[in-house]
Amino acid sequence: MASQVEISADAILLKGDLLFSTIIAVRAALEKAFDQAGQTVVIDFAGVGRVDSSAVSLWLCLERKSRILQRSLTARNIPAELRAIVRLVGLEDSALHP
């Protein structure tokens, strides 16, 4: 499934698969959307299908960007598969692990 990034009134919506083959394009689109977001940035994973470890890398890039810009970053509707990867690599302190 092709990946998409959409901006809604209260969140940045991710749709499609977050895989090594799609993550570069998703990251570029997500960073543009992030720049347009307000002080509080919410990333909604509700439309995400398959994920691999590149999705964790993407999240870590967003966390770094949010710290630099002094913005709040929150995730919602995190896929169980992504939570499992976060647990596996020991990033339980990340917002991707509620």
Secondary structure, 3 states (H helix, E strand, C coil): CCCEEEECCCCEEEEEEECCCCHHHHHHHHHHHHHHCCCEEEEEEEEEEEECHHHHHHHHHHHHHHHHHCCEEEEECCCHHHHHHHHHCCCCCCCCCC
